[in-house]
Amino acid sequence: MIDLRSDTVTKPTPAMRAAMFAAEVGDDVYGEDPTVNQLEERVADTLAKEAALFVPSGTMANQVAVRLHCRPGDELLCEATSHVYLWEGGAPAALSGVTTRLIPGAFGVLSVRDLEGTLHPPDDIHSPTSRLVCLENTHNRGGGRVYPVETVREVSAWARRNGLGLHLDGARLWNAVVASGVAAREWCGHFDTVAVCFSKGLGAPVGSALAGTRDMIRQARRVRKLYGGAMRQAGFLAAACLYAMDHHIDRLVEDHANAKLLAAAVADTPGLKLVPPAVETNLVWFEVAPEVGTARQVAGRLKDHGILVAALGETVVRACTHLDVSRADCERAAEVIRRHAAAG
């Protein structure tokens, strides 16, 4: 099977496994795991933040950030299809008592024009207090779209003027960096906290990190414990993440090229429509017309010919390129899409 369901399905490479096996470890709860410490320092330096914290998942990184910025009854603002709302199990409400204001954007991207007029009067006791803006770069449900850096600057300035905190869900920030040529530290300079992931495009088996000021990360360490995310000899996992940062960022350009190959096949197939129409990184989202069936039926046809994709709802399919699919794999997948995706 050629597995295009997600960039989370990758297996550690032999060299990554060797790095994990050789890792020096200690008890990270005591701050004594040297490999975790090295990773946190590396992430903080890469993102131009004072400190960083290693956590098990991207969801935990985002939700620790929500807890840091907000109090129960506060409100966070995000694009209507953001991961922090759509795919984290209602965690802002469940874990932090925080409500979420969903604001429709353009394939996941919010502009100041979208945000203006959304805030409650600060002295209105009937309304939640708007406290935090969350952006996602690249935006998963927006088709892997890269936030225009000028838009990020404008949203950041708007949030500052209105006394709001800013958090970046940068689970696929590495893809944004490679696709745009904008350095991670430039993106991150506009946010108070930033979450990045190592187990998606970079191919590590586990792990994300949250970066911010030293004081915020000190508080985040307590929240990580509260959420059950404190780990002991986690250096074996951190070693995989360090290896990924050293070896798997620049190669993301290959995933982006392979995604465009798949996108061309989708565009050539009657009854399939790319949404958004332009593929910028490693995600290919497309809609299925009624005459070719449901998303699940299309995914089933592709599976019958050795291609796994994700059916999300009745009409939407996602294909995702990653470390474990080669150019030849994607050429084969493109051929199958053209021949069989719409065939009844």
matplotlib code that plots the C-alpha trace (Angstrom):
import matplotlib.pyplot as plt

x = [0.0, 1.1, -0.2, -1.2, -3.6, -1.3, 2.2, 1.9, 2.2, 5.9, 8.3, 11.7, 14.5, 17.4, 19.6, 17.0, 16.6, 20.4, 20.3, 17.6, 19.5, 22.6, 20.8, 22.0, 19.1, 18.0, 14.9, 13.3, 10.9, 14.0, 15.4, 18.1, 17.7, 20.5, 19.0, 15.6, 17.5, 19.4, 16.3, 14.5, 17.5, 17.7, 14.0, 14.1, 17.1, 15.5, 12.3, 14.0, 12.3, 13.8, 12.8, 10.9, 9.2, 9.1, 5.6, 4.1, 1.8, 0.8, -2.6, -0.9, 1.4, -1.6, -3.7, -0.9, -0.7, -4.4, -4.2, -1.3, -3.0, -6.6, -8.7, -12.0, -14.7, -12.3, -12.5, -10.0, -10.4, -9.4, -10.3, -13.4, -11.5, -8.6, -7.0, -7.2, -11.0, -11.9, -9.6, -8.6, -11.7, -13.1, -10.1, -10.2, -13.6, -12.8, -9.4, -9.3, -13.0, -12.3, -14.9, -13.9, -15.0, -14.9, -14.2, -14.4, -11.3, -9.9, -8.8, -7.7, -6.2, -7.5, -7.0, -7.5, -10.6, -12.0, -11.1, -12.4, -15.6, -15.4, -14.3, -16.7, -16.7, -14.2, -16.5, -19.5, -20.1, -22.5, -19.8, -16.7, -13.4, -11.6, -8.1, -6.2, -5.8, -4.6, -3.3, -2.3, 0.6, 0.5, -3.3, -4.3, -8.0, -7.0, -5.2, -1.7, -1.9, 1.1, 0.1, 1.3, 3.9, 2.6, -0.9, 0.7, 2.4, -0.9, -2.9, -0.2, -0.3, -4.1, -4.0, -1.4, -3.5, -6.4, -4.5, -4.7, -2.2, -1.0, -0.4, 0.9, -0.1, 3.0, 2.6, 3.6, 5.6, 8.6, 6.6, 5.8, 9.5, 10.6, 7.7, 8.1, 11.8, 10.8, 12.8, 11.1, 12.3, 10.7, 7.3, 7.6, 8.6, 5.0, 3.7, 3.9, 3.9, 4.6, 3.9, 5.9, 5.6, 8.3, 6.0, 4.4, 6.6, 9.8, 9.1, 9.9, 7.8, 6.6, 6.9, 6.1, 7.4, 6.0, 8.2, 7.8, 9.3, 11.2, 8.4, 5.7, 7.6, 8.2, 4.4, 3.9, 6.0, 3.5, 0.5, 2.2, 2.4, -1.3, -2.2, -0.2, 2.5, 5.6, 7.9, 10.9, 13.7, 12.3, 15.7, 15.2, 12.3, 14.1, 17.0, 14.6, 13.4, 16.9, 17.8, 14.7, 15.7, 19.1, 18.2, 14.5, 13.6, 15.3, 13.9, 10.3, 10.7, 10.4, 7.0, 5.8, 6.7, 5.1, 1.9, 1.7, 2.0, -1.0, -2.9, -2.4, -3.9, -6.9, -7.4, -7.3, -10.1, -13.7, -15.8, -12.9, -12.2, -9.2, -10.1, -8.2, -7.2, -3.5, -1.4, 1.4, 2.9, 2.3, -1.5, -4.0, -7.6, -10.3, -14.1, -16.0, -19.0, -22.2, -22.0, -18.8, -20.1, -19.1, -15.6, -15.6, -16.4, -13.6, -11.2, -12.4, -11.7, -8.2, -7.6, -8.6, -5.6, -3.1, -3.5, -4.7, -6.2, -8.4, -12.1, -13.2, -17.0, -19.3, -17.6, -14.0, -10.8, -7.3, -4.0, -0.8, 2.8, 5.6, 9.0, 7.8, 6.4, 8.8, 8.5, 7.8, 5.1, 3.4, 3.7, 1.9, -0.7, -1.3, -1.9, -4.4, -6.3, -6.6, -7.8, -9.9, -10.9, -14.0, -14.7, -18.0]
y = [0.0, 3.6, 5.4, 9.0, 9.3, 11.6, 12.6, 11.0, 7.5, 7.6, 5.1, 6.2, 5.7, 3.4, 6.4, 7.9, 4.6, 4.6, 8.1, 7.0, 4.0, 6.0, 8.8, 9.8, 10.0, 11.0, 11.8, 14.8, 15.5, 16.4, 18.3, 15.7, 14.3, 15.9, 15.0, 16.6, 19.7, 19.8, 19.6, 22.3, 24.6, 23.9, 24.6, 27.9, 29.0, 28.1, 29.9, 32.9, 32.3, 32.3, 28.7, 25.6, 22.6, 19.1, 17.5, 14.3, 15.8, 18.8, 18.9, 19.1, 21.9, 23.9, 23.2, 24.1, 27.4, 28.0, 27.4, 29.8, 32.6, 32.2, 31.9, 30.0, 32.0, 33.7, 33.4, 32.5, 33.6, 31.3, 30.5, 28.3, 25.2, 25.5, 22.3, 23.8, 23.8, 21.2, 18.3, 18.5, 17.0, 20.3, 20.7, 24.4, 24.0, 20.7, 21.5, 25.3, 26.4, 28.6, 29.3, 29.5, 32.2, 30.7, 33.3, 32.2, 32.9, 32.3, 28.7, 28.9, 32.4, 35.2, 38.8, 41.9, 42.6, 39.2, 40.0, 43.6, 43.8, 40.4, 41.6, 42.0, 45.3, 44.7, 46.1, 44.0, 41.5, 39.5, 38.5, 36.3, 38.2, 38.0, 36.9, 35.0, 34.8, 31.4, 31.1, 27.9, 27.8, 25.8, 25.5, 21.8, 22.2, 25.1, 22.7, 23.2, 26.9, 29.0, 32.2, 35.3, 36.7, 40.2, 39.0, 37.6, 40.9, 42.8, 40.3, 40.5, 44.3, 44.2, 41.7, 43.9, 47.0, 45.1, 43.6, 40.0, 37.2, 35.4, 31.7, 29.9, 26.3, 25.6, 21.8, 22.1, 25.3, 23.5, 23.1, 26.8, 27.7, 25.5, 26.6, 30.3, 30.8, 32.8, 31.7, 30.2, 32.9, 35.5, 33.8, 33.2, 36.7, 37.8, 35.4, 35.0, 31.2, 28.8, 25.0, 22.9, 19.2, 16.6, 13.6, 15.0, 16.1, 15.5, 11.8, 11.4, 8.8, 11.1, 14.7, 18.4, 21.4, 24.7, 27.8, 31.2, 33.3, 31.6, 32.6, 31.1, 27.9, 27.6, 27.8, 25.4, 22.8, 22.8, 22.6, 19.7, 17.8, 18.6, 17.2, 14.0, 14.9, 14.9, 12.1, 10.5, 9.1, 10.9, 11.5, 8.5, 10.4, 13.7, 12.2, 11.3, 14.9, 16.3, 13.9, 15.1, 18.8, 18.0, 15.8, 16.1, 19.8, 20.6, 17.5, 18.7, 20.3, 16.8, 16.3, 19.5, 18.6, 15.2, 16.8, 19.0, 15.8, 14.3, 17.6, 17.6, 14.1, 15.3, 18.3, 16.0, 13.7, 14.6, 14.7, 15.7, 19.4, 20.7, 22.8, 25.0, 25.0, 25.6, 23.2, 25.0, 22.3, 18.6, 18.5, 17.8, 18.3, 17.7, 17.5, 14.6, 15.4, 13.4, 11.6, 9.8, 8.8, 9.7, 10.5, 7.0, 5.3, 7.2, 6.3, 2.7, 2.5, 3.9, 1.4, -1.4, -0.3, 0.1, 3.7, 4.9, 8.4, 9.9, 10.3, 13.2, 13.6, 12.8, 14.8, 15.6, 13.6, 14.4, 13.0, 13.8, 13.3, 12.6, 11.0, 7.4, 7.9, 8.3, 10.1, 6.7, 6.1, 9.4, 8.8, 5.5, 7.1, 9.8, 7.2, 5.4, 8.6, 9.3, 5.8, 4.7, 7.5, 8.5, 5.1, 3.6]
z = [0.0, -0.7, 2.4, 1.7, 4.6, 6.7, 7.3, 10.8, 9.4, 8.8, 10.5, 11.9, 9.4, 10.2, 10.9, 13.2, 15.1, 15.5, 17.0, 19.4, 20.5, 21.2, 23.1, 26.5, 28.8, 32.4, 34.3, 32.5, 35.3, 37.3, 34.3, 34.0, 30.5, 28.5, 25.1, 26.0, 27.3, 24.0, 22.0, 24.0, 23.6, 19.9, 19.4, 21.4, 19.3, 16.0, 16.8, 18.4, 21.8, 25.3, 26.1, 24.9, 26.4, 24.9, 25.0, 23.6, 21.0, 19.0, 20.7, 24.1, 22.9, 21.7, 24.8, 27.2, 25.4, 25.7, 29.4, 29.7, 27.9, 29.2, 32.3, 32.5, 30.8, 28.4, 24.6, 22.0, 18.4, 15.5, 11.9, 11.7, 10.5, 12.8, 14.3, 17.8, 17.6, 15.0, 15.8, 19.5, 21.1, 22.5, 24.7, 25.1, 26.9, 28.6, 29.9, 30.4, 30.4, 27.4, 24.7, 21.0, 18.5, 15.0, 12.2, 8.6, 6.6, 3.1, 3.1, 6.7, 6.6, 8.7, 7.8, 10.0, 8.0, 9.2, 12.8, 13.0, 14.9, 16.5, 20.0, 22.9, 24.8, 27.6, 30.3, 29.2, 32.0, 29.9, 27.4, 27.5, 27.6, 24.3, 25.3, 22.6, 18.8, 17.4, 13.9, 12.1, 9.6, 7.4, 7.7, 7.5, 6.5, 4.3, 2.1, 3.5, 2.8, 3.9, 5.8, 3.9, 6.3, 5.8, 6.9, 10.1, 10.8, 10.4, 12.6, 15.2, 15.3, 15.5, 18.4, 20.3, 19.8, 21.4, 24.3, 23.0, 23.2, 20.1, 19.7, 16.5, 15.8, 13.8, 13.6, 9.9, 10.3, 8.8, 5.6, 5.6, 6.0, 3.1, 0.8, 1.4, 2.2, 5.3, 8.3, 11.3, 13.6, 11.4, 11.6, 15.3, 16.2, 15.8, 18.5, 22.2, 22.0, 19.2, 18.9, 16.5, 15.7, 14.8, 14.1, 10.9, 8.1, 9.9, 10.5, 14.2, 16.0, 18.8, 19.9, 19.7, 21.5, 22.8, 22.8, 24.5, 27.2, 30.1, 32.5, 30.2, 29.7, 33.5, 33.8, 30.9, 32.7, 35.5, 33.0, 31.2, 34.5, 35.1, 31.7, 32.2, 29.7, 31.9, 30.8, 32.3, 30.1, 27.1, 25.5, 23.3, 21.7, 21.8, 19.9, 17.0, 16.9, 16.9, 14.0, 12.2, 12.6, 11.2, 8.3, 7.4, 7.0, 3.7, 2.1, 2.6, -0.9, -2.3, -0.5, -1.9, -5.4, -5.0, -3.7, -6.9, -8.9, -7.1, -7.5, -11.2, -11.4, -9.3, -11.6, -14.6, -13.2, -14.0, -10.8, -8.6, -7.6, -5.8, -2.8, -2.6, -6.2, -5.6, -3.7, -1.8, 0.5, 1.1, 1.5, -1.3, -0.5, -3.0, -3.2, -4.8, -7.1, -6.5, -9.8, -8.8, -5.4, -1.8, -0.5, 1.2, -2.1, -3.9, -1.1, -1.4, -5.2, -4.6, -1.8, -4.1, -6.3, -3.5, -2.6, 0.9, 1.3, 4.0, 3.5, 5.7, 5.6, 2.7, 0.0, 1.0, 0.5, 1.6, 0.3, 2.1, 0.9, 3.4, 4.1, 3.4, -0.1, -2.9, -6.3, -7.9, -5.3, -6.1, -9.8, -9.3, -7.1, -9.7, -12.3, -10.1, -9.4, -13.1, -14.0, -11.0, -8.6, -10.6, -12.1, -11.0]

ax = plt.figure().add_subplot(projection="3d")
ax.plot(x, y, z, "-o")
ax.set_aspect("equal")
plt.show()
